[in-house]
Amino acid sequence: MKTLNFTEQDVDRMTDAELANLAKRLEQDDYPTAFEGLEDWHLLRAIAFRRPEMVEPYLFLLDMEAYDEA
């Protein structure tokens, strides 16, 4: 099983430009493997939890809408 290649420190040091590049990769969805796309998605999700204000423009990429499962 592949482990994710980012740490909490990576998330804390993420710049606006790096986040924009990450979001662009996710929008283009042109990854050699599904696992590489999933790793970027997990990184964006980690940033959203630790630095939510930074990810606001990219929340649509996370598809984190509330669902009524009743």
N, CA, C, O and CB atoms as a CASP TS submission, in Angstrom:
PFRMAT TS
TARGET T0000
AUTHOR 0000-0000-0000
METHOD Language model
MODEL 1
PARENT N/A
ATOM      1  N   MET     1       0.844  -1.184   0.000  1.00  0.00           N
ATOM      2  CA  MET     1       0.000   0.000   0.000  1.00  0.00           C
ATOM      3  C   MET     1       0.889   1.248   0.000  1.00  0.00           C
ATOM      4  O   MET     1       1.822   1.344   0.797  1.00  0.00           O
ATOM      5  CB  MET     1      -0.960  -0.002   1.227  1.00  0.00           C
ATOM      6  N   LYS     2       0.613   2.169  -0.859  1.00  0.00           N
ATOM      7  CA  LYS     2       1.390   3.401  -0.968  1.00  0.00           C
ATOM      8  C   LYS     2       0.999   4.371   0.145  1.00  0.00           C
ATOM      9  O   LYS     2      -0.181   4.551   0.447  1.00  0.00           O
ATOM     10  CB  LYS     2       1.182   4.055  -2.352  1.00  0.00           C
ATOM     11  N   THR     3       2.016   4.992   0.748  1.00  0.00           N
ATOM     12  CA  THR     3       1.728   5.996   1.771  1.00  0.00           C
ATOM     13  C   THR     3       1.765   7.372   1.139  1.00  0.00           C
ATOM     14  O   THR     3       2.420   7.586   0.119  1.00  0.00           O
ATOM     15  CB  THR     3       2.734   5.907   2.947  1.00  0.00           C
ATOM     16  N   LEU     4       1.060   8.296   1.752  1.00  0.00           N
ATOM     17  CA  LEU     4       1.011   9.651   1.227  1.00  0.00           C
ATOM     18  C   LEU     4       2.349  10.338   1.445  1.00  0.00           C
ATOM     19  O   LEU     4       3.010  10.124   2.461  1.00  0.00           O
ATOM     20  CB  LEU     4      -0.124  10.451   1.886  1.00  0.00           C
ATOM     21  N   ASN     5       2.737  11.159   0.494  1.00  0.00           N
ATOM     22  CA  ASN     5       4.052  11.786   0.516  1.00  0.00           C
ATOM     23  C   ASN     5       4.046  13.193   1.081  1.00  0.00           C
ATOM     24  O   ASN     5       4.905  13.990   0.706  1.00  0.00           O
ATOM     25  CB  ASN     5       4.614  11.815  -0.858  1.00  0.00           C
ATOM     26  N   PHE     6       3.133  13.534   1.953  1.00  0.00           N
ATOM     27  CA  PHE     6       3.132  14.864   2.538  1.00  0.00           C
ATOM     28  C   PHE     6       2.969  14.762   4.048  1.00  0.00           C
ATOM     29  O   PHE     6       2.408  13.798   4.570  1.00  0.00           O
ATOM     30  CB  PHE     6       2.015  15.730   1.926  1.00  0.00           C
ATOM     31  N   THR     7       3.471  15.777   4.733  1.00  0.00           N
ATOM     32  CA  THR     7       3.416  15.816   6.189  1.00  0.00           C
ATOM     33  C   THR     7       2.604  17.027   6.633  1.00  0.00           C
ATOM     34  O   THR     7       2.219  17.861   5.814  1.00  0.00           O
ATOM     35  CB  THR     7       4.841  15.858   6.796  1.00  0.00           C
ATOM     36  N   GLU     8       2.347  17.117   7.929  1.00  0.00           N
ATOM     37  CA  GLU     8       1.654  18.295   8.462  1.00  0.00           C
ATOM     38  C   GLU     8       2.462  19.559   8.184  1.00  0.00           C
ATOM     39  O   GLU     8       1.895  20.625   7.943  1.00  0.00           O
ATOM     40  CB  GLU     8       1.407  18.142   9.981  1.00  0.00           C
ATOM     41  N   GLN     9       3.779  19.438   8.218  1.00  0.00           N
ATOM     42  CA  GLN     9       4.629  20.591   7.936  1.00  0.00           C
ATOM     43  C   GLN     9       4.473  21.033   6.484  1.00  0.00           C
ATOM     44  O   GLN     9       4.486  22.228   6.192  1.00  0.00           O
ATOM     45  CB  GLN     9       6.099  20.262   8.238  1.00  0.00           C
ATOM     46  N   ASP    10       4.328  20.075   5.579  1.00  0.00           N
ATOM     47  CA  ASP    10       4.091  20.419   4.173  1.00  0.00           C
ATOM     48  C   ASP    10       2.797  21.212   4.034  1.00  0.00           C
ATOM     49  O   ASP    10       2.737  22.202   3.306  1.00  0.00           O
ATOM     50  CB  ASP    10       4.035  19.144   3.300  1.00  0.00           C
ATOM     51  N   VAL    11       1.772  20.765   4.737  1.00  0.00           N
ATOM     52  CA  VAL    11       0.478  21.446   4.692  1.00  0.00           C
ATOM     53  C   VAL    11       0.614  22.862   5.252  1.00  0.00           C
ATOM     54  O   VAL    11       0.087  23.817   4.681  1.00  0.00           O
ATOM     55  CB  VAL    11      -0.590  20.649   5.486  1.00  0.00           C
ATOM     56  N   ASP    12       1.321  22.986   6.367  1.00  0.00           N
ATOM     57  CA  ASP    12       1.478  24.293   7.007  1.00  0.00           C
ATOM     58  C   ASP    12       2.302  25.266   6.168  1.00  0.00           C
ATOM     59  O   ASP    12       2.108  26.478   6.257  1.00  0.00           O
ATOM     60  CB  ASP    12       2.124  24.126   8.362  1.00  0.00           C
ATOM     61  N   ARG    13       3.210  24.748   5.361  1.00  0.00           N
ATOM     62  CA  ARG    13       4.086  25.603   4.535  1.00  0.00           C
ATOM     63  C   ARG    13       3.542  25.866   3.135  1.00  0.00           C
ATOM     64  O   ARG    13       4.152  26.612   2.369  1.00  0.00           O
ATOM     65  CB  ARG    13       5.449  24.969   4.417  1.00  0.00           C
ATOM     66  N   MET    14       2.428  25.279   2.797  1.00  0.00           N
ATOM     67  CA  MET    14       1.868  25.415   1.449  1.00  0.00           C
ATOM     68  C   MET    14       1.601  26.883   1.135  1.00  0.00           C
ATOM     69  O   MET    14       0.985  27.596   1.926  1.00  0.00           O
ATOM     70  CB  MET    14       0.565  24.591   1.311  1.00  0.00           C
ATOM     71  N   THR    15       2.071  27.324  -0.028  1.00  0.00           N
ATOM     72  CA  THR    15       1.846  28.706  -0.451  1.00  0.00           C
ATOM     73  C   THR    15       0.598  28.783  -1.333  1.00  0.00           C
ATOM     74  O   THR    15       0.089  27.763  -1.797  1.00  0.00           O
ATOM     75  CB  THR    15       3.083  29.257  -1.209  1.00  0.00           C
ATOM     76  N   ASP    16       0.122  29.987  -1.552  1.00  0.00           N
ATOM     77  CA  ASP    16      -1.032  30.186  -2.443  1.00  0.00           C
ATOM     78  C   ASP    16      -0.727  29.679  -3.850  1.00  0.00           C
ATOM     79  O   ASP    16      -1.583  29.070  -4.493  1.00  0.00           O
ATOM     80  CB  ASP    16      -1.426  31.677  -2.494  1.00  0.00           C
ATOM     81  N   ALA    17       0.489  29.929  -4.325  1.00  0.00           N
ATOM     82  CA  ALA    17       0.873  29.492  -5.672  1.00  0.00           C
ATOM     83  C   ALA    17       0.903  27.961  -5.765  1.00  0.00           C
ATOM     84  O   ALA    17       0.444  27.386  -6.752  1.00  0.00           O
ATOM     85  CB  ALA    17       2.254  30.074  -6.052  1.00  0.00           C
ATOM     86  N   GLU    18       1.438  27.313  -4.743  1.00  0.00           N
ATOM     87  CA  GLU    18       1.470  25.848  -4.735  1.00  0.00           C
ATOM     88  C   GLU    18       0.065  25.272  -4.682  1.00  0.00           C
ATOM     89  O   GLU    18      -0.233  24.278  -5.344  1.00  0.00           O
ATOM     90  CB  GLU    18       2.290  25.333  -3.548  1.00  0.00           C
ATOM     91  N   LEU    19      -0.790  25.895  -3.898  1.00  0.00           N
ATOM     92  CA  LEU    19      -2.175  25.440  -3.817  1.00  0.00           C
ATOM     93  C   LEU    19      -2.887  25.631  -5.156  1.00  0.00           C
ATOM     94  O   LEU    19      -3.665  24.771  -5.570  1.00  0.00           O
ATOM     95  CB  LEU    19      -2.925  26.193  -2.703  1.00  0.00           C
ATOM     96  N   ALA    20      -2.635  26.724  -5.821  1.00  0.00           N
ATOM     97  CA  ALA    20      -3.237  26.961  -7.141  1.00  0.00           C
ATOM     98  C   ALA    20      -2.777  25.897  -8.138  1.00  0.00           C
ATOM     99  O   ALA    20      -3.574  25.427  -8.949  1.00  0.00           O
ATOM    100  CB  ALA    20      -2.872  28.375  -7.662  1.00  0.00           C
ATOM    101  N   ASN    21      -1.503  25.514  -8.085  1.00  0.00           N
ATOM    102  CA  ASN    21      -1.002  24.451  -8.972  1.00  0.00           C
ATOM    103  C   ASN    21      -1.644  23.115  -8.654  1.00  0.00           C
ATOM    104  O   ASN    21      -1.987  22.352  -9.557  1.00  0.00           O
ATOM    105  CB  ASN    21       0.519  24.330  -8.861  1.00  0.00           C
ATOM    106  N   LEU    22      -1.806  22.833  -7.370  1.00  0.00           N
ATOM    107  CA  LEU    22      -2.473  21.605  -6.947  1.00  0.00           C
ATOM    108  C   LEU    22      -3.907  21.571  -7.473  1.00  0.00           C
ATOM    109  O   LEU    22      -4.352  20.565  -8.025  1.00  0.00           O
ATOM    110  CB  LEU    22      -2.461  21.483  -5.409  1.00  0.00           C
ATOM    111  N   ALA    23      -4.612  22.664  -7.299  1.00  0.00           N
ATOM    112  CA  ALA    23      -6.002  22.741  -7.771  1.00  0.00           C
ATOM    113  C   ALA    23      -6.075  22.596  -9.288  1.00  0.00           C
ATOM    114  O   ALA    23      -6.988  21.956  -9.809  1.00  0.00           O
ATOM    115  CB  ALA    23      -6.644  24.072  -7.340  1.00  0.00           C
ATOM    116  N   LYS    24      -5.130  23.181  -9.987  1.00  0.00           N
ATOM    117  CA  LYS    24      -5.109  23.077 -11.458  1.00  0.00           C
ATOM    118  C   LYS    24      -4.922  21.622 -11.884  1.00  0.00           C
ATOM    119  O   LYS    24      -5.588  21.148 -12.805  1.00  0.00           O
ATOM    120  CB  LYS    24      -3.977  23.961 -12.056  1.00  0.00           C
ATOM    121  N   ARG    25      -4.011  20.915 -11.209  1.00  0.00           N
ATOM    122  CA  ARG    25      -3.806  19.494 -11.533  1.00  0.00           C
ATOM    123  C   ARG    25      -5.089  18.700 -11.294  1.00  0.00           C
ATOM    124  O   ARG    25      -5.464  17.849 -12.100  1.00  0.00           O
ATOM    125  CB  ARG    25      -2.648  18.904 -10.689  1.00  0.00           C
ATOM    126  N   LEU    26      -5.763  18.992 -10.162  1.00  0.00           N
ATOM    127  CA  LEU    26      -6.994  18.275  -9.855  1.00  0.00           C
ATOM    128  C   LEU    26      -8.088  18.586 -10.876  1.00  0.00           C
ATOM    129  O   LEU    26      -8.839  17.696 -11.274  1.00  0.00           O
ATOM    130  CB  LEU    26      -7.473  18.626  -8.449  1.00  0.00           C
ATOM    131  N   GLU    27      -8.177  19.838 -11.296  1.00  0.00           N
ATOM    132  CA  GLU    27      -9.189  20.206 -12.297  1.00  0.00           C
ATOM    133  C   GLU    27      -8.925  19.532 -13.634  1.00  0.00           C
ATOM    134  O   GLU    27      -9.858  19.083 -14.300  1.00  0.00           O
ATOM    135  CB  GLU    27      -9.226  21.721 -12.483  1.00  0.00           C
ATOM    136  N   GLN    28      -7.669  19.462 -14.024  1.00  0.00           N
ATOM    137  CA  GLN    28      -7.326  18.843 -15.305  1.00  0.00           C
ATOM    138  C   GLN    28      -7.480  17.330 -15.266  1.00  0.00           C
ATOM    139  O   GLN    28      -7.745  16.698 -16.289  1.00  0.00           O
ATOM    140  CB  GLN    28      -5.903  19.201 -15.695  1.00  0.00           C
ATOM    141  N   ASP    29      -7.313  16.750 -14.074  1.00  0.00           N
ATOM    142  CA  ASP    29      -7.496  15.315 -13.865  1.00  0.00           C
ATOM    143  C   ASP    29      -6.761  14.491 -14.915  1.00  0.00           C
ATOM    144  O   ASP    29      -7.322  13.564 -15.499  1.00  0.00           O
ATOM    145  CB  ASP    29      -8.977  14.968 -13.880  1.00  0.00           C
ATOM    146  N   ASP    30      -5.494  14.843 -15.148  1.00  0.00           N
ATOM    147  CA  ASP    30      -4.675  14.150 -16.143  1.00  0.00           C
ATOM    148  C   ASP    30      -3.480  13.514 -15.434  1.00  0.00           C
ATOM    149  O   ASP    30      -2.348  13.979 -15.564  1.00  0.00           O
ATOM    150  CB  ASP    30      -4.201  15.131 -17.270  1.00  0.00           C
ATOM    151  N   TYR    31      -3.746  12.453 -14.690  1.00  0.00           N
ATOM    152  CA  TYR    31      -2.725  11.774 -13.906  1.00  0.00           C
ATOM    153  C   TYR    31      -2.381  10.445 -14.558  1.00  0.00           C
ATOM    154  O   TYR    31      -3.244   9.793 -15.146  1.00  0.00           O
ATOM    155  CB  TYR    31      -3.197  11.561 -12.453  1.00  0.00           C
ATOM    156  N   PRO    32      -1.119  10.045 -14.455  1.00  0.00           N
ATOM    157  CA  PRO    32      -0.732   8.738 -15.012  1.00  0.00           C
ATOM    158  C   PRO    32      -1.468   7.578 -14.330  1.00  0.00           C
ATOM    159  O   PRO    32      -1.782   6.573 -14.968  1.00  0.00           O
ATOM    160  CB  PRO    32       0.781   8.537 -14.876  1.00  0.00           C
ATOM    161  N   THR    33      -1.740   7.729 -13.026  1.00  0.00           N
ATOM    162  CA  THR    33      -2.483   6.693 -12.305  1.00  0.00           C
ATOM    163  C   THR    33      -3.532   7.372 -11.419  1.00  0.00           C
ATOM    164  O   THR    33      -3.403   8.542 -11.059  1.00  0.00           O
ATOM    165  CB  THR    33      -1.517   5.794 -11.448  1.00  0.00           C
ATOM    166  N   ALA    34      -4.541   6.628 -11.090  1.00  0.00           N
ATOM    167  CA  ALA    34      -5.587   7.152 -10.202  1.00  0.00           C
ATOM    168  C   ALA    34      -5.019   7.469  -8.824  1.00  0.00           C
ATOM    169  O   ALA    34      -5.504   8.372  -8.142  1.00  0.00           O
ATOM    170  CB  ALA    34      -6.746   6.144 -10.075  1.00  0.00           C
ATOM    171  N   PHE    35      -4.001   6.734  -8.419  1.00  0.00           N
ATOM    172  CA  PHE    35      -3.425   6.937  -7.094  1.00  0.00           C
ATOM    173  C   PHE    35      -2.750   8.302  -6.969  1.00  0.00           C
ATOM    174  O   PHE    35      -2.776   8.907  -5.897  1.00  0.00           O
ATOM    175  CB  PHE    35      -2.422   5.834  -6.788  1.00  0.00           C
ATOM    176  N   GLU    36      -2.151   8.789  -8.047  1.00  0.00           N
ATOM    177  CA  GLU    36      -1.527  10.113  -8.000  1.00  0.00           C
ATOM    178  C   GLU    36      -2.581  11.205  -7.845  1.00  0.00           C
ATOM    179  O   GLU    36      -2.371  12.166  -7.105  1.00  0.00           O
ATOM    180  CB  GLU    36      -0.693  10.360  -9.266  1.00  0.00           C
ATOM    181  N   GLY    37      -3.687  11.070  -8.521  1.00  0.00           N
ATOM    182  CA  GLY    37      -4.788  12.013  -8.357  1.00  0.00           C
ATOM    183  C   GLY    37      -5.363  11.954  -6.962  1.00  0.00           C
ATOM    184  O   GLY    37      -5.697  12.985  -6.377  1.00  0.00           O
ATOM    185  N   LEU    38      -5.481  10.755  -6.427  1.00  0.00           N
ATOM    186  CA  LEU    38      -6.009  10.577  -5.079  1.00  0.00           C
ATOM    187  C   LEU    38      -5.078  11.202  -4.042  1.00  0.00           C
ATOM    188  O   LEU    38      -5.540  11.766  -3.050  1.00  0.00           O
ATOM    189  CB  LEU    38      -6.214   9.087  -4.779  1.00  0.00           C
ATOM    190  N   GLU    39      -3.772  11.103  -4.267  1.00  0.00           N
ATOM    191  CA  GLU    39      -2.823  11.716  -3.338  1.00  0.00           C
ATOM    192  C   GLU    39      -2.992  13.239  -3.332  1.00  0.00           C
ATOM    193  O   GLU    39      -2.982  13.857  -2.267  1.00  0.00           O
ATOM    194  CB  GLU    39      -1.372  11.335  -3.717  1.00  0.00           C
ATOM    195  N   ASP    40      -3.145  13.845  -4.512  1.00  0.00           N
ATOM    196  CA  ASP    40      -3.385  15.290  -4.565  1.00  0.00           C
ATOM    197  C   ASP    40      -4.692  15.652  -3.871  1.00  0.00           C
ATOM    198  O   ASP    40      -4.770  16.662  -3.172  1.00  0.00           O
ATOM    199  CB  ASP    40      -3.410  15.778  -6.020  1.00  0.00           C
ATOM    200  N   TRP    41      -5.722  14.825  -4.065  1.00  0.00           N
ATOM    201  CA  TRP    41      -7.011  15.083  -3.430  1.00  0.00           C
ATOM    202  C   TRP    41      -6.877  15.028  -1.904  1.00  0.00           C
ATOM    203  O   TRP    41      -7.442  15.859  -1.194  1.00  0.00           O
ATOM    204  CB  TRP    41      -8.065  14.064  -3.914  1.00  0.00           C
ATOM    205  N   HIS    42      -6.128  14.046  -1.415  1.00  0.00           N
ATOM    206  CA  HIS    42      -5.916  13.937   0.030  1.00  0.00           C
ATOM    207  C   HIS    42      -5.123  15.126   0.568  1.00  0.00           C
ATOM    208  O   HIS    42      -5.375  15.593   1.679  1.00  0.00           O
ATOM    209  CB  HIS    42      -5.190  12.631   0.362  1.00  0.00           C
ATOM    210  N   LEU    43      -4.172  15.611  -0.213  1.00  0.00           N
ATOM    211  CA  LEU    43      -3.422  16.790   0.203  1.00  0.00           C
ATOM    212  C   LEU    43      -4.347  18.005   0.287  1.00  0.00           C
ATOM    213  O   LEU    43      -4.301  18.754   1.263  1.00  0.00           O
ATOM    214  CB  LEU    43      -2.259  17.064  -0.773  1.00  0.00           C
ATOM    215  N   LEU    44      -5.181  18.201  -0.726  1.00  0.00           N
ATOM    216  CA  LEU    44      -6.126  19.317  -0.695  1.00  0.00           C
ATOM    217  C   LEU    44      -7.061  19.190   0.504  1.00  0.00           C
ATOM    218  O   LEU    44      -7.373  20.188   1.154  1.00  0.00           O
ATOM    219  CB  LEU    44      -6.940  19.375  -2.003  1.00  0.00           C
ATOM    220  N   ARG    45      -7.498  18.002   0.794  1.00  0.00           N
ATOM    221  CA  ARG    45      -8.384  17.759   1.945  1.00  0.00           C
ATOM    222  C   ARG    45      -7.670  18.077   3.260  1.00  0.00           C
ATOM    223  O   ARG    45      -8.264  18.675   4.158  1.00  0.00           O
ATOM    224  CB  ARG    45      -8.874  16.292   1.950  1.00  0.00           C
ATOM    225  N   ALA    46      -6.410  17.683   3.377  1.00  0.00           N
ATOM    226  CA  ALA    46      -5.636  17.976   4.583  1.00  0.00           C
ATOM    227  C   ALA    46      -5.478  19.485   4.766  1.00  0.00           C
ATOM    228  O   ALA    46      -5.569  19.995   5.883  1.00  0.00           O
ATOM    229  CB  ALA    46      -4.252  17.299   4.516  1.00  0.00           C
ATOM    230  N   ILE    47      -5.243  20.185   3.673  1.00  0.00           N
ATOM    231  CA  ILE    47      -5.129  21.643   3.740  1.00  0.00           C
ATOM    232  C   ILE    47      -6.461  22.237   4.171  1.00  0.00           C
ATOM    233  O   ILE    47      -6.493  23.177   4.966  1.00  0.00           O
ATOM    234  CB  ILE    47      -4.687  22.231   2.373  1.00  0.00           C
ATOM    235  N   ALA    48      -7.550  21.702   3.660  1.00  0.00           N
ATOM    236  CA  ALA    48      -8.881  22.211   4.011  1.00  0.00           C
ATOM    237  C   ALA    48      -9.154  22.085   5.505  1.00  0.00           C
ATOM    238  O   ALA    48      -9.801  22.954   6.089  1.00  0.00           O
ATOM    239  CB  ALA    48      -9.957  21.466   3.225  1.00  0.00           C
ATOM    240  N   PHE    49      -8.675  21.025   6.125  1.00  0.00           N
ATOM    241  CA  PHE    49      -8.895  20.850   7.556  1.00  0.00           C
ATOM    242  C   PHE    49      -7.993  21.739   8.396  1.00  0.00           C
ATOM    243  O   PHE    49      -8.423  22.250   9.431  1.00  0.00           O
ATOM    244  CB  PHE    49      -8.680  19.409   7.936  1.00  0.00           C
ATOM    245  N   ARG    50      -6.757  21.931   7.972  1.00  0.00           N
ATOM    246  CA  ARG    50      -5.798  22.713   8.766  1.00  0.00           C
ATOM    247  C   ARG    50      -5.832  24.194   8.437  1.00  0.00           C
ATOM    248  O   ARG    50      -5.549  25.029   9.295  1.00  0.00           O
ATOM    249  CB  ARG    50      -4.399  22.188   8.552  1.00  0.00           C
ATOM    250  N   ARG    51      -6.180  24.528   7.191  1.00  0.00           N
ATOM    251  CA  ARG    51      -6.164  25.922   6.750  1.00  0.00           C
ATOM    252  C   ARG    51      -7.379  26.201   5.854  1.00  0.00           C
ATOM    253  O   ARG    51      -7.220  26.505   4.672  1.00  0.00           O
ATOM    254  CB  ARG    51      -4.843  26.243   5.994  1.00  0.00           C
ATOM    255  N   PRO    52      -8.571  26.100   6.408  1.00  0.00           N
ATOM    256  CA  PRO    52      -9.794  26.173   5.605  1.00  0.00           C
ATOM    257  C   PRO    52      -9.933  27.461   4.795  1.00  0.00           C
ATOM    258  O   PRO    52     -10.467  27.433   3.686  1.00  0.00           O
ATOM    259  CB  PRO    52     -10.982  26.031   6.499  1.00  0.00           C
ATOM    260  N   GLU    53      -9.469  28.573   5.323  1.00  0.00           N
ATOM    261  CA  GLU    53      -9.587  29.837   4.595  1.00  0.00           C
ATOM    262  C   GLU    53      -8.810  29.814   3.291  1.00  0.00           C
ATOM    263  O   GLU    53      -9.180  30.491   2.331  1.00  0.00           O
ATOM    264  CB  GLU    53      -9.103  30.986   5.456  1.00  0.00           C
ATOM    265  N   MET    54      -7.746  29.047   3.254  1.00  0.00           N
ATOM    266  CA  MET    54      -6.904  28.984   2.070  1.00  0.00           C
ATOM    267  C   MET    54      -7.570  28.188   0.947  1.00  0.00           C
ATOM    268  O   MET    54      -7.333  28.458  -0.230  1.00  0.00           O
ATOM    269  CB  MET    54      -5.558  28.369   2.419  1.00  0.00           C
ATOM    270  N   VAL    55      -8.388  27.223   1.302  1.00  0.00           N
ATOM    271  CA  VAL    55      -8.963  26.300   0.327  1.00  0.00           C
ATOM    272  C   VAL    55     -10.336  26.736  -0.173  1.00  0.00           C
ATOM    273  O   VAL    55     -10.879  26.132  -1.098  1.00  0.00           O
ATOM    274  CB  VAL    55      -9.064  24.927   0.929  1.00  0.00           C
ATOM    275  N   GLU    56     -10.894  27.773   0.426  1.00  0.00           N
ATOM    276  CA  GLU    56     -12.249  28.199   0.063  1.00  0.00           C
ATOM    277  C   GLU    56     -12.520  28.250  -1.441  1.00  0.00           C
ATOM    278  O   GLU    56     -13.553  27.743  -1.879  1.00  0.00           O
ATOM    279  CB  GLU    56     -12.509  29.544   0.643  1.00  0.00           C
ATOM    280  N   PRO    57     -11.631  28.843  -2.252  1.00  0.00           N
ATOM    281  CA  PRO    57     -11.922  28.910  -3.692  1.00  0.00           C
ATOM    282  C   PRO    57     -11.919  27.547  -4.385  1.00  0.00           C
ATOM    283  O   PRO    57     -12.368  27.436  -5.526  1.00  0.00           O
ATOM    284  CB  PRO    57     -10.918  29.805  -4.365  1.00  0.00           C
ATOM    285  N   TYR    58     -11.423  26.520  -3.714  1.00  0.00           N
ATOM    286  CA  TYR    58     -11.265  25.206  -4.352  1.00  0.00           C
ATOM    287  C   TYR    58     -12.134  24.121  -3.717  1.00  0.00           C
ATOM    288  O   TYR    58     -11.949  22.939  -4.004  1.00  0.00           O
ATOM    289  CB  TYR    58      -9.817  24.781  -4.293  1.00  0.00           C
ATOM    290  N   LEU    59     -13.066  24.505  -2.869  1.00  0.00           N
ATOM    291  CA  LEU    59     -13.897  23.507  -2.186  1.00  0.00           C
ATOM    292  C   LEU    59     -14.675  22.622  -3.158  1.00  0.00           C
ATOM    293  O   LEU    59     -14.970  21.468  -2.846  1.00  0.00           O
ATOM    294  CB  LEU    59     -14.866  24.199  -1.250  1.00  0.00           C
ATOM    295  N   PHE    60     -15.001  23.147  -4.311  1.00  0.00           N
ATOM    296  CA  PHE    60     -15.754  22.349  -5.289  1.00  0.00           C
ATOM    297  C   PHE    60     -14.959  21.108  -5.705  1.00  0.00           C
ATOM    298  O   PHE    60     -15.549  20.112  -6.125  1.00  0.00           O
ATOM    299  CB  PHE    60     -16.096  23.203  -6.533  1.00  0.00           C
ATOM    300  N   LEU    61     -13.642  21.156  -5.595  1.00  0.00           N
ATOM    301  CA  LEU    61     -12.817  20.008  -5.963  1.00  0.00           C
ATOM    302  C   LEU    61     -12.896  18.884  -4.931  1.00  0.00           C
ATOM    303  O   LEU    61     -12.578  17.732  -5.228  1.00  0.00           O
ATOM    304  CB  LEU    61     -11.374  20.444  -6.138  1.00  0.00           C
ATOM    305  N   LEU    62     -13.316  19.227  -3.732  1.00  0.00           N
ATOM    306  CA  LEU    62     -13.420  18.222  -2.676  1.00  0.00           C
ATOM    307  C   LEU    62     -14.760  17.531  -2.644  1.00  0.00           C
ATOM    308  O   LEU    62     -14.889  16.452  -2.066  1.00  0.00           O
ATOM    309  CB  LEU    62     -13.161  18.847  -1.352  1.00  0.00           C
ATOM    310  N   ASP    63     -15.764  18.136  -3.257  1.00  0.00           N
ATOM    311  CA  ASP    63     -17.106  17.553  -3.284  1.00  0.00           C
ATOM    312  C   ASP    63     -17.535  17.162  -1.877  1.00  0.00           C
ATOM    313  O   ASP    63     -17.968  16.034  -1.643  1.00  0.00           O
ATOM    314  CB  ASP    63     -17.151  16.326  -4.221  1.00  0.00           C
ATOM    315  N   MET    64     -17.414  18.101  -0.941  1.00  0.00           N
ATOM    316  CA  MET    64     -17.738  17.845   0.454  1.00  0.00           C
ATOM    317  C   MET    64     -19.097  18.423   0.836  1.00  0.00           C
ATOM    318  O   MET    64     -19.235  19.075   1.871  1.00  0.00           O
ATOM    319  CB  MET    64     -16.661  18.419   1.352  1.00  0.00           C
ATOM    320  N   GLU    65     -20.082  18.182   0.006  1.00  0.00           N
ATOM    321  CA  GLU    65     -21.421  18.677   0.292  1.00  0.00           C
ATOM    322  C   GLU    65     -22.084  17.782   1.343  1.00  0.00           C
ATOM    323  O   GLU    65     -21.800  16.589   1.448  1.00  0.00           O
ATOM    324  CB  GLU    65     -22.277  18.731  -1.004  1.00  0.00           C
ATOM    325  N   ALA    66     -22.951  18.389   2.095  1.00  0.00           N
ATOM    326  CA  ALA    66     -23.703  17.605   3.072  1.00  0.00           C
ATOM    327  C   ALA    66     -24.775  16.798   2.357  1.00  0.00           C
ATOM    328  O   ALA    66     -25.475  17.314   1.486  1.00  0.00           O
ATOM    329  CB  ALA    66     -24.336  18.520   4.149  1.00  0.00           C
ATOM    330  N   TYR    67     -24.896  15.556   2.722  1.00  0.00           N
ATOM    331  CA  TYR    67     -25.876  14.672   2.113  1.00  0.00           C
ATOM    332  C   TYR    67     -26.880  14.230   3.170  1.00  0.00           C
ATOM    333  O   TYR    67     -26.519  13.961   4.316  1.00  0.00           O
ATOM    334  CB  TYR    67     -25.188  13.448   1.460  1.00  0.00           C
ATOM    335  N   ASP    68     -28.120  14.162   2.773  1.00  0.00           N
ATOM    336  CA  ASP    68     -29.170  13.648   3.649  1.00  0.00           C
ATOM    337  C   ASP    68     -29.329  12.172   3.347  1.00  0.00           C
ATOM    338  O   ASP    68     -29.903  11.799   2.325  1.00  0.00           O
ATOM    339  CB  ASP    68     -30.525  14.421   3.454  1.00  0.00           C
ATOM    340  N   GLU    69     -28.820  11.332   4.236  1.00  0.00           N
ATOM    341  CA  GLU    69     -28.855   9.902   3.997  1.00  0.00           C
ATOM    342  C   GLU    69     -30.090   9.236   4.589  1.00  0.00           C
ATOM    343  O   GLU    69     -30.188   8.009   4.605  1.00  0.00           O
ATOM    344  CB  GLU    69     -27.622   9.266   4.556  1.00  0.00           C
ATOM    345  N   ALA    70     -31.025  10.035   5.073  1.00  0.00           N
ATOM    346  CA  ALA    70     -32.224   9.443   5.677  1.00  0.00           C
ATOM    347  C   ALA    70     -33.166   8.905   4.642  1.00  0.00           C
ATOM    348  O   ALA    70     -34.223   8.375   4.985  1.00  0.00           O
ATOM    349  CB  ALA    70     -32.942  10.453   6.529  1.00  0.00           C
TER
END
